[in-house]
Amino acid sequence: MSRPSPKIGWFRALGRYYRDPSASVLGKLVIFAALIYAVVPVDLIPDVPIIGWLDDLGVMGLATAWLTRVVARYRLPDETLEASADAPRRRPFSMSP
């Protein structure tokens, strides 16, 4: 039985994602846009307690779920990423197929 390959940490994988030149620039900017939306006081719904915070929670929740899914690919060891480099990869938020 083969041993499963060890995975690297989430934050290290996040760094690998942002340093990857083949990853979509638009995909990288989505996270920053979500952070700015949550921090800046100008919102779709004014920041009234509870009701106004729901849109911020929704935007950050969607951005976090998307980022978790994308960064999961970068948690594989370097050898696994190099071996799978020949296979076509889906690039989220990319203009090209």
C-alpha positions in Angstrom: 0.0 0.0 0.0 1.4 3.4 -0.9 1.6 6.1 1.6 -0.3 9.3 0.9 1.9 12.2 0.0 2.3 14.8 2.7 0.6 18.1 2.2 2.0 21.5 2.9 0.3 24.1 5.1 -2.6 26.2 3.9 -0.7 29.6 4.2 2.3 28.2 2.4 0.0 26.9 -0.3 -1.6 30.4 -0.5 1.8 31.9 -1.1 2.5 29.4 -3.8 -0.8 30.3 -5.4 0.0 34.0 -5.5 3.6 33.4 -6.8 2.3 31.1 -9.6 2.6 33.0 -12.9 0.1 30.6 -14.6 -2.7 31.4 -12.1 -5.2 33.9 -13.2 -4.6 37.5 -12.2 -8.3 38.2 -12.0 -8.7 35.2 -9.6 -6.0 36.7 -7.4 -7.7 40.1 -7.3 -11.0 38.7 -6.3 -9.7 38.1 -2.8 -8.4 41.6 -2.4 -11.7 43.0 -3.7 -13.6 41.0 -1.1 -11.3 42.3 1.7 -11.7 45.9 0.5 -15.5 45.5 0.3 -15.6 44.2 3.9 -13.4 46.9 5.3 -14.6 50.0 3.5 -17.7 51.5 5.1 -19.5 52.1 1.7 -21.6 48.9 1.1 -24.6 47.7 -0.8 -26.5 47.6 2.5 -25.4 50.2 5.2 -23.6 48.7 8.2 -26.6 48.6 10.5 -26.1 46.1 13.2 -26.9 42.5 12.1 -28.7 43.3 8.8 -25.9 45.4 7.4 -23.2 42.9 8.4 -24.9 40.1 6.4 -23.7 41.3 3.0 -20.1 41.6 4.3 -20.4 38.0 5.7 -21.8 36.8 2.4 -19.0 38.3 0.3 -16.3 37.1 2.7 -17.8 33.6 2.9 -18.0 33.2 -0.9 -14.4 34.5 -1.3 -13.1 32.2 1.4 -14.9 29.2 0.0 -13.5 29.9 -3.5 -10.0 30.5 -2.2 -10.1 27.3 -0.1 -11.0 25.3 -3.2 -8.3 26.9 -5.4 -5.5 26.8 -2.9 -6.2 23.1 -2.2 -4.4 22.3 -5.5 -1.3 24.1 -4.2 -1.1 22.0 -1.0 0.4 19.1 -2.9 4.2 18.5 -2.7 6.4 20.1 -5.4 7.0 16.7 -7.1 3.3 16.1 -7.5 2.8 19.6 -9.0 5.6 19.1 -11.4 4.3 15.7 -12.5 0.9 17.1 -13.1 2.2 20.2 -14.9 1.8 18.4 -18.3 -1.9 17.8 -17.7 -4.2 20.7 -18.6 -5.3 22.6 -15.5 -8.5 24.6 -15.1 -7.7 28.2 -14.2 -10.6 29.9 -12.4 -11.5 33.3 -13.7 -9.4 32.9 -16.8 -10.2 34.3 -20.2 -8.6 31.3 -21.9 -9.8 27.7 -21.7 
